């Protein structure tokens, strides 16, 4: 299965990841640029994202989509339904929820 990836950046100096199937953001914005973000590209495998901004920096964000690692960290604090809101639409959890 191929998972579509979508990212956006702009004047607010952040990069946002999106689930194209639902149109909803995935997680919190990526922060680090001090000028607006004007370019980005995913690696061929889709696991890394390079961004460039008017702050004259290039940032490499990795790993972007380790949903199972995030799930393991979240298990004690949120329900599976709450976590699903922030994960890609095709994500099938492999973490240890007891519900």
C-alpha positions in Angstrom: 0.0 0.0 0.0 1.3 3.5 -0.9 0.7 6.2 1.7 0.3 9.7 0.3 2.3 12.4 2.0 1.5 16.1 2.1 3.3 18.9 3.8 2.9 22.7 3.9 4.9 25.6 5.1 4.6 29.3 5.0 4.8 32.7 6.8 4.1 31.3 10.2 7.6 29.6 10.1 6.2 26.2 10.7 5.8 23.0 8.6 2.6 21.1 8.8 2.0 17.4 7.9 -1.4 16.5 6.4 -3.4 13.3 5.8 -4.5 13.8 2.2 -7.3 11.3 2.6 -9.0 13.3 5.4 -7.6 16.8 4.9 -6.7 16.8 8.6 -3.3 17.8 10.1 -1.1 15.0 11.5 0.3 16.0 14.9 1.6 19.4 15.9 3.4 21.7 13.4 7.2 21.2 13.0 9.0 24.2 14.4 12.6 25.4 14.0 12.7 27.8 11.2 13.1 31.5 12.1 12.0 32.8 8.7 9.1 31.7 6.5 9.3 28.3 4.9 9.5 28.5 1.2 10.6 25.1 -0.1 10.3 21.4 0.9 10.8 17.9 -0.5 10.2 14.4 0.7 12.8 11.7 0.4 12.1 9.0 -2.1 10.9 6.6 0.7 8.7 9.3 2.2 10.3 9.0 5.7 12.2 12.3 5.7 11.3 15.8 4.8 13.8 18.6 3.9 12.6 22.2 4.3 14.2 25.5 3.4 13.3 28.9 4.7 14.2 32.6 4.4 16.2 32.1 7.5 18.8 30.7 5.1 18.6 27.2 6.7 17.7 23.8 5.4 16.2 21.4 8.0 15.9 17.7 7.8 13.0 16.2 9.6 13.2 12.5 10.4 11.5 10.1 11.0 8.3 11.7 10.1 5.8 8.8 10.2 6.8 6.4 12.9 3.2 6.0 14.1 3.8 2.9 16.0 6.5 4.5 18.1 4.2 7.4 18.9 1.5 4.9 19.8 3.7 3.1 22.3 4.6 6.5 23.9 0.9 7.5 24.1 -0.7 4.3 25.4 -0.6 5.4 29.1 -2.1 8.8 28.4 -4.7 8.6 25.6 -7.2 6.2 24.2 -6.8 4.5 20.8 -9.6 6.7 19.4 -7.8 9.8 20.6 -4.5 8.7 19.1 -6.2 7.8 15.7 -7.1 11.5 15.3 -3.5 12.4 14.8 -2.3 9.4 12.7 -2.5 8.8 8.9 -5.9 7.4 7.8 -4.4 4.1 6.7 -2.6 3.5 10.0 -3.3 0.2 11.7 -2.0 0.3 15.3 0.5 -2.3 16.5 0.9 -1.0 20.0 -0.4 -2.6 23.2 -3.8 -1.1 23.9 -6.0 -3.2 26.1 -9.4 -1.7 25.1 
